[in-house]
Amino acid sequence: MEAKIQSPENSGKIQAKGKYKKGCSGNPNGKPKGARNKSTLAAEVLLEGSLDKICKKVEEEALNGNMQAAKMILERFLPPRKDRCIEIALPPIDTFKDVLNAVGFIVNAVGNGKITPSEGELLAKTVESYSKALEACEFESRLKNLEENLNDRCKHEASEQKTSGGAGKDL
């Protein structure tokens, strides 16, 4: 006996063709904010009466040396720290020489144990990014200066040609 496998109603195979226009669902606003999954709600109802007892039992197990229970409690209530605020007085950075001093300061701070190597790496990347911005700003300033000098030279040459009556230069 072969049982015929039937697709669920919402799979689209049984639904009438063209029920919804392409790109427009039956719920254009989507799932409302705060809507809960049915299975989550059912699990909460099942655990509602015994959740306090379960928590007490896990706590008791952790206190009795069950490391899995202790790990579970710590992971839930004390998640691993991503970043920490560090207090380090980086020297001011205005020139490329200052960038070198700042990187040296960071290396010394890591070497002396004031900050971790990963914190030093992040600080060095921050200094590097600032250095690139400083370089771009300096490049723009130099380019602007060159363009102004070139424009001034062209204007000067044009005015000389007007005053000399357009005559060619002597060889």
TORPA-4810 file (N, C-alpha, C, O; in nm, 3 decimals):
<nodes>
NODE_1_0.082_-0.118_0.000_0.000_0.000_0.000_0.087_0.125_0.000_0.167_0.149_0.090_M
NODE_2_0.069_0.200_-0.101_0.144_0.324_-0.109_0.053_0.439_-0.069_-0.057_0.457_-0.121_E
NODE_3_0.103_0.515_0.025_0.027_0.632_0.067_0.070_0.749_-0.019_0.190_0.771_-0.040_A
NODE_4_-0.026_0.823_-0.067_0.005_0.937_-0.150_0.047_1.054_-0.060_-0.026_1.096_0.029_K
NODE_5_0.167_1.105_-0.088_0.218_1.219_-0.010_0.156_1.345_-0.065_0.166_1.375_-0.184_I
NODE_6_0.093_1.418_0.022_0.023_1.539_-0.020_0.096_1.661_0.035_0.134_1.666_0.152_Q
NODE_7_0.113_1.760_-0.051_0.180_1.884_-0.010_0.089_1.962_0.083_-0.034_1.955_0.072_S
NODE_8_0.148_2.035_0.176_0.066_2.120_0.263_-0.004_2.227_0.180_0.040_2.263_0.071_P
NODE_9_-0.113_2.277_0.234_-0.195_2.373_0.160_-0.121_2.500_0.126_-0.148_2.562_0.023_E
NODE_10_-0.029_2.540_0.210_0.036_2.668_0.186_0.162_2.656_0.099_0.238_2.752_0.088_N
NODE_11_0.185_2.540_0.038_0.306_2.521_-0.040_0.297_2.581_-0.179_0.399_2.594_-0.247_S
NODE_12_0.181_2.618_-0.222_0.166_2.679_-0.353_0.117_2.582_-0.458_0.065_2.625_-0.561_G
NODE_13_0.132_2.452_-0.434_0.089_2.354_-0.534_-0.063_2.339_-0.533_-0.125_2.318_-0.638_K
NODE_14_-0.121_2.351_-0.414_-0.266_2.334_-0.404_-0.337_2.467_-0.416_-0.455_2.472_-0.453_I
NODE_15_-0.268_2.575_-0.387_-0.331_2.707_-0.394_-0.372_2.739_-0.537_-0.307_2.695_-0.633_Q
NODE_16_-0.477_2.813_-0.550_-0.524_2.851_-0.683_-0.421_2.941_-0.749_-0.362_3.028_-0.685_A
NODE_17_-0.401_2.920_-0.878_-0.305_3.002_-0.951_-0.357_3.145_-0.957_-0.476_3.168_-0.980_K
NODE_18_-0.269_3.237_-0.938_-0.306_3.377_-0.947_-0.384_3.429_-0.828_-0.452_3.531_-0.838_G
NODE_19_-0.376_3.358_-0.715_-0.448_3.403_-0.597_-0.396_3.540_-0.552_-0.473_3.628_-0.513_K
NODE_20_-0.266_3.556_-0.560_-0.205_3.683_-0.526_-0.129_3.732_-0.649_-0.076_3.653_-0.725_Y
NODE_21_-0.125_3.861_-0.667_-0.047_3.917_-0.775_0.100_3.898_-0.744_0.139_3.895_-0.627_K
NODE_22_0.182_3.885_-0.847_0.324_3.864_-0.828_0.383_3.982_-0.752_0.362_4.098_-0.790_K
NODE_23_0.455_3.952_-0.646_0.516_4.056_-0.564_0.428_4.108_-0.453_0.473_4.188_-0.371_G
NODE_24_0.303_4.065_-0.448_0.211_4.110_-0.343_0.162_3.988_-0.268_0.092_3.904_-0.324_C
NODE_25_0.198_3.978_-0.142_0.154_3.862_-0.064_0.019_3.890_0.000_-0.037_3.999_-0.014_S
NODE_26_-0.033_3.792_0.068_-0.159_3.808_0.138_-0.144_3.894_0.262_-0.243_3.941_0.318_G
NODE_27_-0.019_3.915_0.305_0.008_3.998_0.422_0.115_4.100_0.384_0.233_4.080_0.415_N
NODE_28_0.077_4.209_0.318_0.178_4.304_0.270_0.257_4.372_0.381_0.369_4.416_0.358_P
NODE_29_0.201_4.380_0.501_0.273_4.444_0.612_0.373_4.351_0.678_0.457_4.395_0.756_N
NODE_30_0.365_4.222_0.647_0.457_4.126_0.707_0.415_4.089_0.848_0.309_4.126_0.897_G
NODE_31_0.503_4.014_0.912_0.478_3.968_1.049_0.486_4.088_1.143_0.583_4.164_1.138_K
NODE_32_0.386_4.107_1.229_0.389_4.223_1.319_0.503_4.214_1.421_0.541_4.104_1.461_P
NODE_33_0.556_4.327_1.462_0.662_4.329_1.561_0.610_4.271_1.692_0.498_4.300_1.735_K
NODE_34_0.694_4.188_1.753_0.657_4.129_1.880_0.575_4.002_1.867_0.541_3.941_1.968_G
NODE_35_0.541_3.961_1.745_0.465_3.837_1.727_0.552_3.719_1.769_0.671_3.717_1.739_A
NODE_36_0.494_3.625_1.838_0.570_3.512_1.892_0.542_3.387_1.811_0.432_3.369_1.759_R
NODE_37_0.641_3.302_1.801_0.629_3.175_1.733_0.538_3.083_1.814_0.544_3.081_1.937_N
NODE_38_0.452_3.005_1.746_0.356_2.918_1.816_0.427_2.813_1.899_0.382_2.781_2.009_K
NODE_39_0.538_2.759_1.849_0.609_2.655_1.925_0.672_2.715_2.051_0.678_2.649_2.155_S
NODE_40_0.719_2.839_2.043_0.775_2.905_2.161_0.667_2.929_2.265_0.689_2.909_2.385_T
NODE_41_0.550_2.972_2.219_0.439_2.994_2.313_0.397_2.863_2.379_0.369_2.861_2.499_L
NODE_42_0.393_2.754_2.302_0.355_2.624_2.359_0.458_2.578_2.461_0.421_2.525_2.566_A
NODE_43_0.587_2.597_2.432_0.692_2.557_2.526_0.683_2.638_2.655_0.703_2.586_2.764_A
NODE_44_0.652_2.766_2.642_0.638_2.850_2.761_0.522_2.805_2.849_0.532_2.806_2.971_E
NODE_45_0.413_2.765_2.786_0.297_2.716_2.862_0.333_2.589_2.937_0.295_2.571_3.052_V
NODE_46_0.407_2.498_2.870_0.447_2.372_2.934_0.540_2.396_3.053_0.528_2.330_3.156_L
NODE_47_0.633_2.491_3.037_0.732_2.515_3.141_0.688_2.614_3.248_0.756_2.630_3.350_L
NODE_48_0.577_2.680_3.226_0.535_2.788_3.316_0.534_2.747_3.463_0.582_2.822_3.548_E
NODE_49_0.482_2.634_3.492_0.471_2.592_3.632_0.602_2.540_3.688_0.626_2.553_3.808_G
NODE_50_0.686_2.482_3.606_0.806_2.417_3.657_0.935_2.493_3.628_1.043_2.444_3.662_S
NODE_51_0.928_2.608_3.566_1.048_2.683_3.529_1.130_2.722_3.652_1.253_2.715_3.649_L
NODE_52_1.064_2.764_3.757_1.134_2.803_3.879_1.209_2.683_3.938_1.323_2.696_3.982_D
NODE_53_1.143_2.566_3.938_1.206_2.445_3.992_1.327_2.404_3.907_1.430_2.362_3.960_K
NODE_54_1.313_2.417_3.775_1.424_2.381_3.685_1.544_2.472_3.710_1.657_2.424_3.717_I
NODE_55_1.519_2.601_3.723_1.627_2.695_3.748_1.696_2.665_3.881_1.819_2.669_3.890_C
NODE_56_1.619_2.634_3.981_1.677_2.600_4.113_1.762_2.474_4.103_1.869_2.466_4.164_K
NODE_57_1.715_2.375_4.026_1.788_2.250_4.012_1.920_2.272_3.938_2.023_2.217_3.977_K
NODE_58_1.917_2.353_3.832_2.040_2.383_3.757_2.138_2.456_3.849_2.258_2.427_3.847_V
NODE_59_2.089_2.551_3.927_2.174_2.624_4.020_2.235_2.529_4.123_2.353_2.539_4.155_E
NODE_60_2.155_2.438_4.175_2.201_2.340_4.274_2.310_2.251_4.215_2.412_2.224_4.279_E
NODE_61_2.287_2.205_4.090_2.385_2.121_4.022_2.517_2.195_4.003_2.624_2.139_4.022_E
NODE_62_2.508_2.321_3.965_2.628_2.401_3.944_2.705_2.416_4.074_2.828_2.406_4.076_A
NODE_63_2.634_2.440_4.183_2.699_2.454_4.314_2.760_2.323_4.362_2.855_2.323_4.440_L
NODE_64_2.705_2.210_4.315_2.758_2.078_4.353_2.873_2.033_4.263_2.923_1.921_4.277_N
NODE_65_2.915_2.120_4.169_3.031_2.088_4.087_3.000_2.044_3.945_3.093_2.010_3.871_G
NODE_66_2.875_2.043_3.903_2.842_2.007_3.765_2.883_2.123_3.675_2.818_2.228_3.673_N
NODE_67_2.993_2.103_3.602_3.049_2.211_3.522_2.960_2.250_3.404_2.961_2.366_3.362_M
NODE_68_2.884_2.156_3.350_2.792_2.189_3.240_2.683_2.284_3.289_2.648_2.380_3.221_Q
NODE_69_2.631_2.258_3.408_2.529_2.346_3.465_2.589_2.484_3.493_2.525_2.587_3.467_A
NODE_70_2.711_2.486_3.546_2.777_2.613_3.575_2.801_2.691_3.446_2.782_2.812_3.440_A
NODE_71_2.845_2.619_3.342_2.870_2.683_3.213_2.740_2.741_3.156_2.739_2.852_3.103_K
NODE_72_2.632_2.665_3.169_2.503_2.711_3.117_2.460_2.840_3.189_2.413_2.934_3.126_M
NODE_73_2.475_2.843_3.319_2.437_2.962_3.396_2.525_3.081_3.358_2.474_3.191_3.335_I
NODE_74_2.655_3.059_3.351_2.746_3.168_3.318_2.724_3.222_3.177_2.731_3.343_3.154_L
NODE_75_2.696_3.132_3.081_2.673_3.178_2.944_2.546_3.261_2.933_2.538_3.353_2.851_E
NODE_76_2.446_3.229_3.014_2.319_3.301_3.006_2.324_3.435_3.078_2.268_3.534_3.030_R
NODE_77_2.391_3.438_3.193_2.388_3.559_3.274_2.512_3.646_3.261_2.506_3.766_3.289_F
NODE_78_2.623_3.588_3.219_2.745_3.665_3.200_2.803_3.634_3.062_2.899_3.557_3.050_L
NODE_79_2.745_3.692_2.956_2.796_3.663_2.822_2.939_3.714_2.809_2.980_3.805_2.880_P
NODE_80_3.015_3.654_2.718_3.154_3.697_2.703_3.162_3.844_2.663_3.084_3.892_2.581_P
NODE_81_3.257_3.913_2.721_3.274_4.055_2.696_3.339_4.073_2.559_3.441_4.011_2.529_R
NODE_82_3.279_4.157_2.477_3.330_4.181_2.343_3.447_4.280_2.348_3.558_4.248_2.304_K
NODE_83_3.423_4.395_2.399_3.525_4.499_2.408_3.522_4.558_2.547_3.422_4.549_2.619_D
NODE_84_3.630_4.617_2.583_3.633_4.690_2.709_3.690_4.827_2.683_3.766_4.847_2.588_R
NODE_85_3.654_4.919_2.767_3.710_5.053_2.754_3.852_5.050_2.809_3.877_4.998_2.918_C
NODE_86_3.943_5.104_2.734_4.080_5.110_2.782_4.117_5.257_2.795_4.076_5.342_2.716_I
NODE_87_4.195_5.284_2.896_4.242_5.421_2.918_4.390_5.425_2.882_4.475_5.372_2.954_E
NODE_88_4.416_5.488_2.771_4.554_5.501_2.724_4.567_5.639_2.662_4.483_5.682_2.583_I
NODE_89_4.672_5.708_2.699_4.690_5.846_2.653_4.778_5.847_2.528_4.899_5.868_2.537_A
NODE_90_4.716_5.825_2.413_4.792_5.832_2.287_4.839_5.974_2.266_4.766_6.069_2.296_L
NODE_91_4.960_5.990_2.214_5.006_6.127_2.186_4.924_6.186_2.071_4.872_6.112_1.988_P
NODE_92_4.911_6.319_2.067_4.835_6.381_1.958_4.899_6.349_1.822_5.021_6.340_1.811_P
NODE_93_4.815_6.333_1.721_4.865_6.297_1.588_4.828_6.408_1.490_4.710_6.427_1.458_I
NODE_94_4.929_6.481_1.444_4.908_6.587_1.346_4.994_6.568_1.221_4.961_6.618_1.114_D
NODE_95_5.104_6.495_1.237_5.196_6.474_1.125_5.227_6.326_1.113_5.187_6.246_1.198_T
NODE_96_5.298_6.291_1.006_5.335_6.151_0.989_5.435_6.106_1.095_5.438_5.988_1.131_F
NODE_97_5.515_6.197_1.144_5.608_6.164_1.252_5.528_6.128_1.379_5.566_6.039_1.455_K
NODE_98_5.418_6.201_1.400_5.331_6.171_1.515_5.268_6.032_1.502_5.247_5.964_1.602_D
NODE_99_5.238_5.991_1.378_5.182_5.857_1.354_5.282_5.752_1.400_5.246_5.655_1.467_V
NODE_100_5.409_5.773_1.363_5.515_5.681_1.404_5.527_5.676_1.556_5.543_5.569_1.614_L
NODE_101_5.520_5.792_1.621_5.526_5.797_1.768_5.408_5.724_1.830_5.425_5.652_1.929_N
NODE_102_5.288_5.740_1.773_5.169_5.675_1.827_5.180_5.523_1.815_5.145_5.450_1.908_A
NODE_103_5.227_5.475_1.700_5.242_5.331_1.682_5.347_5.277_1.781_5.328_5.170_1.839_V
NODE_104_5.454_5.350_1.799_5.555_5.311_1.898_5.497_5.307_2.038_5.528_5.217_2.116_G
NODE_105_5.413_5.403_2.070_5.347_5.408_2.202_5.259_5.284_2.221_5.258_5.225_2.328_F
NODE_106_5.185_5.247_2.115_5.096_5.129_2.122_5.178_5.002_2.142_5.142_4.916_2.223_I
NODE_107_5.287_4.990_2.066_5.373_4.872_2.079_5.428_4.861_2.220_5.431_4.752_2.278_V
NODE_108_5.471_4.973_2.277_5.522_4.972_2.415_5.413_4.935_2.515_5.438_4.863_2.611_N
NODE_109_5.291_4.985_2.492_5.180_4.954_2.584_5.148_4.804_2.581_5.120_4.745_2.685_A
NODE_110_5.153_4.744_2.462_5.131_4.599_2.452_5.245_4.525_2.521_5.222_4.429_2.595_V
NODE_111_5.368_4.569_2.496_5.485_4.505_2.555_5.488_4.513_2.706_5.535_4.422_2.773_G
NODE_112_5.437_4.622_2.761_5.435_4.640_2.907_5.312_4.578_2.973_5.300_4.578_3.095_N
NODE_113_5.219_4.525_2.891_5.100_4.461_2.947_4.988_4.557_2.984_4.893_4.518_3.051_G
NODE_114_4.998_4.682_2.942_4.892_4.778_2.973_4.766_4.748_2.892_4.654_4.768_2.940_K
NODE_115_4.785_4.699_2.769_4.673_4.660_2.684_4.705_4.524_2.623_4.821_4.484_2.616_I
NODE_116_4.602_4.452_2.580_4.622_4.321_2.519_4.670_4.338_2.375_4.652_4.444_2.315_T
NODE_117_4.730_4.233_2.319_4.772_4.242_2.178_4.657_4.272_2.082_4.675_4.347_1.986_P
NODE_118_4.540_4.215_2.108_4.426_4.242_2.018_4.381_4.387_2.031_4.341_4.448_1.931_S
NODE_119_4.386_4.443_2.151_4.353_4.585_2.168_4.457_4.673_2.099_4.423_4.774_2.038_E
NODE_120_4.583_4.633_2.107_4.689_4.705_2.039_4.670_4.702_1.888_4.692_4.802_1.819_G
NODE_121_4.628_4.586_1.838_4.603_4.574_1.693_4.491_4.667_1.650_4.502_4.734_1.547_E
NODE_122_4.384_4.671_1.727_4.272_4.760_1.693_4.313_4.907_1.699_4.275_4.987_1.613_L
NODE_123_4.390_4.943_1.801_4.438_5.080_1.811_4.530_5.115_1.693_4.523_5.225_1.638_L
NODE_124_4.616_5.020_1.655_4.707_5.045_1.543_4.629_5.061_1.413_4.665_5.144_1.329_A
NODE_125_4.522_4.985_1.397_4.439_5.001_1.278_4.371_5.137_1.277_4.357_5.199_1.172_K
NODE_126_4.329_5.184_1.394_4.268_5.316_1.404_4.368_5.425_1.367_4.336_5.518_1.293_T
NODE_127_4.490_5.411_1.417_4.596_5.507_1.384_4.627_5.501_1.234_4.648_5.604_1.171_V
NODE_128_4.630_5.379_1.179_4.656_5.364_1.036_4.548_5.433_0.952_4.578_5.500_0.853_E
NODE_129_4.424_5.415_0.993_4.314_5.479_0.920_4.326_5.632_0.929_4.302_5.701_0.831_S
NODE_130_4.363_5.683_1.044_4.384_5.826_1.060_4.501_5.872_0.972_4.497_5.980_0.913_Y
NODE_131_4.605_5.789_0.966_4.721_5.820_0.884_4.683_5.830_0.736_4.731_5.918_0.665_S
NODE_132_4.597_5.740_0.691_4.552_5.744_0.551_4.471_5.870_0.524_4.483_5.931_0.418_K
NODE_133_4.388_5.909_0.620_4.310_6.032_0.605_4.403_6.153_0.602_4.382_6.245_0.524_A
NODE_134_4.505_6.152_0.686_4.604_6.259_0.690_4.679_6.266_0.557_4.704_6.374_0.504_L
NODE_135_4.714_6.149_0.503_4.784_6.142_0.375_4.696_6.197_0.262_4.744_6.271_0.176_E
NODE_136_4.569_6.160_0.262_4.477_6.208_0.158_4.461_6.360_0.168_4.458_6.428_0.065_A
NODE_137_4.452_6.411_0.288_4.437_6.555_0.308_4.562_6.628_0.260_4.553_6.732_0.194_C
NODE_138_4.678_6.574_0.294_4.803_6.636_0.252_4.818_6.630_0.099_4.863_6.726_0.037_E
NODE_139_4.781_6.517_0.041_4.787_6.502_-0.105_4.697_6.605_-0.173_4.736_6.668_-0.271_F
NODE_140_4.575_6.621_-0.120_4.482_6.718_-0.177_4.539_6.859_-0.168_4.527_6.937_-0.263_E
NODE_141_4.600_6.892_-0.057_4.659_7.024_-0.037_4.773_7.048_-0.136_4.783_7.155_-0.196_S
NODE_142_4.859_6.948_-0.153_4.971_6.960_-0.247_4.921_6.972_-0.390_4.972_7.052_-0.468_R
NODE_143_4.819_6.893_-0.424_4.763_6.898_-0.560_4.702_7.036_-0.587_4.721_7.093_-0.694_L
NODE_144_4.629_7.088_-0.490_4.567_7.220_-0.504_4.675_7.327_-0.522_4.660_7.417_-0.605_K
NODE_145_4.782_7.316_-0.446_4.893_7.410_-0.456_4.958_7.403_-0.594_4.987_7.506_-0.654_N
NODE_146_4.981_7.283_-0.645_5.039_7.266_-0.779_4.948_7.324_-0.886_4.994_7.390_-0.978_L
NODE_147_4.818_7.299_-0.874_4.723_7.351_-0.972_4.722_7.505_-0.971_4.717_7.568_-1.076_E
NODE_148_4.725_7.563_-0.851_4.728_7.709_-0.841_4.855_7.765_-0.903_4.850_7.866_-0.973_E
NODE_149_4.971_7.699_-0.877_5.097_7.744_-0.936_5.093_7.734_-1.088_5.140_7.823_-1.158_N
NODE_150_5.035_7.625_-1.139_5.024_7.606_-1.283_4.933_7.713_-1.344_4.964_7.768_-1.450_L
NODE_151_4.821_7.741_-1.279_4.729_7.845_-1.327_4.795_7.982_-1.325_4.779_8.060_-1.418_N
NODE_152_4.868_8.011_-1.219_4.938_8.139_-1.209_5.041_8.152_-1.321_5.053_8.257_-1.383_D
NODE_153_5.115_8.043_-1.347_5.217_8.045_-1.452_5.151_8.067_-1.589_5.201_8.144_-1.670_R
NODE_154_5.039_7.998_-1.614_4.968_8.014_-1.742_4.917_8.157_-1.758_4.927_8.215_-1.866_C
NODE_155_4.863_8.214_-1.651_4.813_8.353_-1.656_4.929_8.449_-1.682_4.916_8.544_-1.759_K
NODE_156_5.042_8.423_-1.615_5.160_8.510_-1.631_5.210_8.504_-1.775_5.241_8.608_-1.834_H
NODE_157_5.218_8.384_-1.831_5.263_8.369_-1.969_5.165_8.434_-2.067_5.206_8.496_-2.165_E
NODE_158_5.035_8.421_-2.040_4.934_8.483_-2.126_4.945_8.635_-2.121_4.931_8.702_-2.224_A
NODE_159_4.970_8.692_-2.003_4.982_8.837_-1.992_5.110_8.886_-2.059_5.112_8.996_-2.115_S
NODE_160_5.217_8.806_-2.053_5.342_8.843_-2.121_5.322_8.847_-2.272_5.375_8.934_-2.341_E
NODE_161_5.244_8.750_-2.325_5.219_8.746_-2.468_5.138_8.867_-2.511_5.161_8.922_-2.619_Q
NODE_162_5.043_8.911_-2.429_4.963_9.028_-2.462_5.049_9.154_-2.464_5.035_9.238_-2.553_K
NODE_163_5.138_9.168_-2.366_5.220_9.287_-2.358_5.327_9.290_-2.468_5.368_9.398_-2.510_T
NODE_164_5.372_9.176_-2.513_5.473_9.173_-2.619_5.409_9.180_-2.757_5.480_9.175_-2.858_S
NODE_165_5.279_9.190_-2.763_5.209_9.205_-2.890_5.194_9.074_-2.964_5.170_9.074_-3.085_G
NODE_166_5.208_8.965_-2.896_5.186_8.836_-2.960_5.302_8.791_-3.043_5.292_8.691_-3.114_G
NODE_167_5.415_8.863_-3.036_5.532_8.824_-3.115_5.592_8.697_-3.059_5.584_8.672_-2.938_A
NODE_168_5.651_8.620_-3.145_5.712_8.493_-3.102_5.836_8.517_-3.020_5.893_8.626_-3.024_G
NODE_169_5.877_8.420_-2.947_5.996_8.433_-2.862_6.122_8.427_-2.949_6.127_8.357_-3.050_K
NODE_170_6.220_8.500_-2.906_6.348_8.495_-2.977_6.420_8.367_-2.944_6.416_8.318_-2.831_D
NODE_171_6.485_8.313_-3.044_6.562_8.191_-3.023_6.704_8.218_-2.998_6.782_8.125_-2.979_L
</nodes>
